[in-house]
Amino acid sequence: MAGSAAISVVVPVKDEAGNVAPLAREIAAALAGEPDHEIIFVDDGSSDGTPSALVALKSEIPGLRVLRHDRNQGQSRSIRTGVQAARGGIIVTLDGDGQNDPADIPRLLAALRAEDDVGLVSGVRVKRQDTASRRIASKLGNGFRNLMLGDGATDTGCGLKVFRRQLFLDLPYFDHIHRFLIALALREGWQVRFVPVNHRPRLTGTSKYTNFGRMLVSMQDLMGVRWLQRRHRGRSRADEL
């Protein structure tokens, strides 16, 4: 059983051999004030030295766990694998490329803990360190999705999020679900909060996404999430008599 107060950080990675060691150390430093935590890296079928770089860190970072898919299955599946394996009742996710700043994690945790009805806290990247084309595509995509789903999100692409483990496990799973967690958390009756966070340039490696590729899958997923919103009556409570 997952401990409700424990923290599990889930980091999906693929071919990030040059980024995982400094990122893992930064996460460990950011959670130094959390006595009950673990850091789970989920390697999504990397073809470089990512798995060996992570395993080499286990003696340095006692709370580090390394899971590995036998083949590439995507970011959402990697997050799901990490959440299913997590021992904590609170999940922190961030991207494995080092662009999310682990130093922001305590502020998101504080926002989640401040209110019992808050199920998810999402980072909103300020001063994004991306190309102009990616920033424009993100702004247009977020605007259209918000028009369709009404989730109030301006940056669903930010990988830095904190949420309750059971919330995630209660959601209907589909690939690319990580881009719609805000809308789906609201669908379940939870409150969502947004916290401005730092954004850093990628130091090594290359992005696994293209603007066109994101657009193709997002349109299909958007229609599916809109259908899910319409086919739900809200969170309910059952009392034993």
Backbone torsions as a table, in degrees:
resi	resn	phi	psi	omega
1	MET	NA	136.5	179.3
2	ALA	-74.7	138.5	176.3
3	GLY	-77.3	131.4	-174.0
4	SER	-66.3	-26.8	-177.5
5	ALA	-95.1	-13.5	-176.7
6	ALA	-75.1	152.5	-178.5
7	ILE	-110.6	130.7	172.3
8	SER	-120.9	119.3	176.1
9	VAL	-93.7	126.8	-178.5
10	VAL	-115.3	122.1	-177.5
11	VAL	-124.7	107.6	175.2
12	PRO	-79.4	134.5	-178.8
13	VAL	-139.5	148.9	171.8
14	LYS	-148.3	120.5	178.9
15	ASP	53.8	54.2	-180.0
16	GLU	-124.4	41.2	-175.0
17	ALA	-56.8	-34.6	-178.1
18	GLY	-81.7	-10.7	-175.4
19	ASN	-107.4	-25.2	-168.0
20	VAL	-68.0	-37.8	-177.3
21	ALA	-65.3	-53.3	178.2
22	PRO	-62.8	-34.1	179.6
23	LEU	-66.9	-44.7	179.3
24	ALA	-60.7	-40.4	179.3
25	ARG	-66.8	-38.8	178.0
26	GLU	-65.2	-40.4	178.6
27	ILE	-63.1	-45.2	179.2
28	ALA	-59.7	-39.8	179.4
29	ALA	-67.7	-39.6	-179.2
30	ALA	-66.2	-27.7	-178.1
31	LEU	-100.4	15.3	-178.6
32	ALA	-59.3	-28.0	179.4
33	GLY	-86.9	0.7	178.9
34	GLU	-106.8	100.7	-174.9
35	PRO	-65.5	-25.0	-176.0
36	ASP	-116.2	87.6	-179.2
37	HIS	-148.2	162.8	174.6
38	GLU	-142.8	157.2	179.7
39	ILE	-123.0	117.8	-176.8
40	ILE	-112.8	114.7	171.4
41	PHE	-97.2	129.3	177.6
42	VAL	-110.5	108.2	179.7
43	ASP	-83.1	122.1	-174.1
44	ASP	-97.4	61.2	176.1
45	GLY	70.0	42.5	-179.4
46	SER	-62.2	148.6	177.0
47	SER	-107.8	4.2	178.0
48	ASP	-110.1	-154.1	-176.1
49	GLY	-91.4	19.4	-178.4
50	THR	-57.0	-49.7	-178.6
51	PRO	-59.7	-44.0	-178.5
52	SER	-68.4	-34.5	177.7
53	ALA	-64.6	-37.0	179.1
54	LEU	-71.9	-45.2	-179.9
55	VAL	-60.1	-36.7	179.7
56	ALA	-64.2	-20.8	-178.7
57	LEU	-85.5	-12.6	-171.7
58	LYS	-62.7	-32.8	178.5
59	SER	-74.1	-25.1	179.9
60	GLU	-84.0	-35.7	-177.5
61	ILE	-118.8	97.7	-173.0
62	PRO	-58.4	-32.8	-176.7
63	GLY	-86.1	9.7	-176.8
64	LEU	-84.2	130.5	173.3
65	ARG	-121.4	142.7	-178.8
66	VAL	-124.5	119.1	175.4
67	LEU	-111.9	149.9	-177.1
68	ARG	-139.9	126.5	171.3
69	HIS	-76.5	144.5	179.1
70	ASP	-76.2	-12.3	176.1
71	ARG	-153.7	163.0	-179.5
72	ASN	-67.8	124.8	-178.8
73	GLN	-125.4	-2.9	175.2
74	GLY	102.9	163.4	-174.2
75	GLN	-66.7	-43.7	-178.8
76	SER	-62.4	-42.5	179.5
77	ARG	-64.8	-35.9	178.4
78	SER	-66.2	-42.2	176.8
79	ILE	-62.0	-43.6	179.7
80	ARG	-61.8	-42.7	177.2
81	THR	-57.6	-44.9	-179.9
82	GLY	-66.1	-41.6	-179.6
83	VAL	-66.7	-41.0	178.8
84	GLN	-62.7	-35.5	-178.7
85	ALA	-84.9	-13.0	-173.3
86	ALA	-65.0	145.7	176.7
87	ARG	-99.4	-11.7	-178.3
88	GLY	-91.6	154.8	176.8
89	GLY	-86.4	-12.2	177.1
90	ILE	-119.1	129.5	-177.4
91	ILE	-109.3	136.4	170.7
92	VAL	-115.6	128.8	173.7
93	THR	-117.4	146.5	170.5
94	LEU	-154.6	157.4	-177.5
95	ASP	-70.7	154.3	-176.9
96	GLY	-89.6	4.8	-178.2
97	ASP	-90.4	-1.8	178.3
98	GLY	85.2	1.0	-178.2
99	GLN	-76.9	-30.9	171.4
100	ASN	-75.9	141.8	-177.0
101	ASP	-97.7	112.9	179.6
102	PRO	-58.7	-22.1	179.4
103	ALA	-63.1	-16.9	178.6
104	ASP	-82.2	-13.5	-174.2
105	ILE	-56.4	-47.1	-178.3
106	PRO	-57.4	-34.7	179.8
107	ARG	-68.8	-37.2	177.3
108	LEU	-69.7	-38.4	176.8
109	LEU	-62.2	-41.9	179.8
110	ALA	-62.7	-38.8	179.6
111	ALA	-66.9	-36.7	178.0
112	LEU	-68.7	-41.7	-176.2
113	ARG	-75.6	-16.4	-175.2
114	ALA	-71.2	-25.6	-175.9
115	GLU	-138.2	128.8	-176.8
116	ASP	-66.2	-27.0	-176.8
117	ASP	-91.4	3.6	175.0
118	VAL	-85.8	120.6	-178.8
119	GLY	-101.0	-21.0	-175.8
120	LEU	-149.7	138.1	172.9
121	VAL	-122.5	125.8	-176.4
122	SER	-113.8	136.7	174.5
123	GLY	-73.6	148.8	173.7
124	VAL	-123.4	113.8	-174.2
125	ARG	-71.2	130.0	175.0
126	VAL	-109.0	147.2	-178.5
127	LYS	51.3	57.5	-175.7
128	ARG	-59.8	135.2	-179.2
129	GLN	-98.1	56.4	179.2
130	ASP	-122.5	170.6	177.0
131	THR	-68.0	158.4	179.6
132	ALA	-60.3	-40.0	-178.8
133	SER	-64.3	-37.7	179.5
134	ARG	-70.1	-38.8	178.3
135	ARG	-64.9	-41.3	179.6
136	ILE	-66.1	-46.0	179.9
137	ALA	-61.1	-39.4	179.8
138	SER	-65.8	-42.4	-179.2
139	LYS	-64.0	-43.4	179.1
140	LEU	-65.7	-44.3	-179.2
141	GLY	-63.9	-43.0	179.2
142	ASN	-64.7	-38.6	179.9
143	GLY	-65.5	-43.8	-180.0
144	PHE	-67.3	-41.9	-179.7
145	ARG	-65.0	-39.3	178.7
146	ASN	-66.1	-35.7	176.4
147	LEU	-62.5	-39.3	-177.2
148	MET	-80.0	-39.2	-171.8
149	LEU	-104.0	-21.3	179.1
150	GLY	62.9	36.3	-176.9
151	ASP	-91.4	-4.5	177.5
152	GLY	72.8	7.4	-176.7
153	ALA	-84.2	138.7	176.5
154	THR	-112.4	-6.4	-177.2
155	ASP	-153.9	66.9	-179.7
156	THR	-70.5	-15.7	179.7
157	GLY	-76.7	-7.2	178.3
158	CYS	-69.9	122.1	-177.5
159	GLY	-76.2	-15.2	-177.9
160	LEU	-82.5	107.4	-179.6
161	LYS	-141.4	153.0	174.1
162	VAL	-128.3	129.6	-179.2
163	PHE	-151.6	165.9	179.2
164	ARG	-79.4	131.8	-174.9
165	ARG	-55.6	-44.2	-176.4
166	GLN	-64.9	-31.8	176.3
167	LEU	-56.7	-50.1	-178.5
168	PHE	-62.0	-44.6	-177.5
169	LEU	-66.3	-23.8	178.8
170	ASP	-79.4	-13.6	-175.0
171	LEU	-80.3	149.9	172.9
172	PRO	-70.9	119.5	-173.6
173	TYR	-80.6	141.9	167.3
174	PHE	-153.4	155.2	177.3
175	ASP	-61.7	140.4	-175.7
176	HIS	78.0	13.5	178.9
177	ILE	-60.8	-26.5	-175.8
178	HIS	-61.5	-21.8	178.9
179	ARG	-82.9	-7.1	-175.8
180	PHE	-125.5	18.5	-177.6
181	LEU	-61.9	-35.3	-178.4
182	ILE	-64.5	-50.4	-180.0
183	ALA	-62.0	-38.8	-177.2
184	LEU	-74.6	-33.0	175.4
185	ALA	-65.0	-41.9	176.7
186	LEU	-63.5	-38.7	177.6
187	ARG	-58.4	-34.9	-179.4
188	GLU	-81.7	-1.4	177.4
189	GLY	94.4	7.0	178.2
190	TRP	-86.2	154.5	170.9
191	GLN	-86.0	149.6	179.4
192	VAL	-124.8	138.4	176.7
193	ARG	-120.9	155.1	-179.5
194	PHE	-122.8	135.7	-177.9
195	VAL	-129.5	126.5	176.1
196	PRO	-62.7	136.9	-178.5
197	VAL	-134.7	161.3	178.1
198	ASN	-73.7	154.0	175.0
199	HIS	-137.9	134.3	-171.6
200	ARG	-121.7	155.6	177.1
201	PRO	-71.4	148.7	173.9
202	ARG	-68.6	131.8	-177.5
203	LEU	-90.9	-39.6	179.0
204	THR	-138.8	164.2	176.9
205	GLY	78.4	-178.6	-178.5
206	THR	-130.3	155.6	179.3
207	SER	-66.5	148.4	-180.0
208	LYS	-95.1	3.2	-175.1
209	TYR	-123.8	154.0	170.2
210	THR	-123.0	155.7	179.5
211	ASN	-59.8	-42.4	-177.8
212	PHE	-67.4	-41.9	179.9
213	GLY	-62.8	-41.2	177.9
214	ARG	-63.0	-41.4	-177.3
215	MET	-62.8	-41.7	-177.4
216	LEU	-60.9	-48.5	-177.4
217	VAL	-76.5	-30.5	-176.3
218	SER	-65.8	-37.8	-178.6
219	MET	-63.7	-43.1	178.1
220	GLN	-65.0	-45.5	-178.4
221	ASP	-64.7	-38.1	-178.8
222	LEU	-59.4	-43.8	179.1
223	MET	-65.0	-37.7	179.1
224	GLY	-66.6	-41.2	179.4
225	VAL	-68.8	-37.4	176.5
226	ARG	-60.9	-39.8	177.3
227	TRP	-64.5	-41.9	178.8
228	LEU	-61.8	-38.9	178.5
229	GLN	-60.8	-40.2	-176.5
230	ARG	-75.4	-21.4	-175.8
231	ARG	-104.3	37.3	-177.9
232	HIS	-140.5	138.9	-177.1
233	ARG	-103.5	10.5	178.2
234	GLY	92.6	166.6	-178.1
235	ARG	-69.2	139.2	179.0
236	SER	-122.9	163.8	178.8
237	ARG	-126.4	137.0	177.7
238	ALA	-116.3	128.9	178.0
239	ASP	-105.5	135.0	177.1
240	GLU	-78.3	130.9	-177.5
241	LEU	-98.4	NA	NA
